[in-house]
Amino acid sequence: MEIIYFTITGTNHYFGHEFCETGMRVRLVKEPDNEFDKEAIRVEMPGLGKVGYVANSSYTVKGESWSAGRIYDKIGETAEGVVMYKLPKCVICSLVLKDDPHYHKRKRK
C-alpha cells in the first residue's frame, strides 16, 4: 500500500509548528459544515486541540502531498496521521489507514 502524505496548513493561526516532532500523532476530523471549504479536515493534537487543517489548495499543498479533497473520501469522520517532516513553513504527515498492513505498527509509535 502506498503511503499517502498530507500537509498541515494554517498552524500560524493556532500554536505554530515549532513544537512538532517526527513521529508525533495527529487526529484528522472532517468539518463538512466549514463555511470556507466543504472538504475541510481539521488537524488536532492531544492536549492542544486544533493545530491547523489539511492543505486543500495548490498554494498550500507541498511536494507529493495529497490535498484534503483527495483524501476526504478515503477516511471516515476521523482518521490519524503521523508527523514525518517538519519544514521551515509547513509540516508533512503520513495518513494512517486502518486497512494499511502496517497500521498497528505505525499506530503504536
MOBELQUI-V476435 format. One record per residue. OMEGA is omega in whole degrees, 0 to 359 (999 if undefined). Layout:
omega = {OMEGA OMEGA}
This chain:
omega = {181 176 177 179 173 180 171 180 177 182 180 178 184 185 188 178 182 183 182 178 177 179 178 180 173 178 178 181 177 177 184 179 179 185 182 185 182 176 182 176 180 177 181 173 179 179 180 187 185 177 180 181 171 182 183 175 181 179 185 178 184 175 181 180 173 176 176 179 180 182 186 182 179 182 173 178 177 176 179 175 179 177 180 184 173 181 183 183 180 177 178 181 171 180 178 179 183 178 175 181 179 184 184 178 180 182 185 183 999}
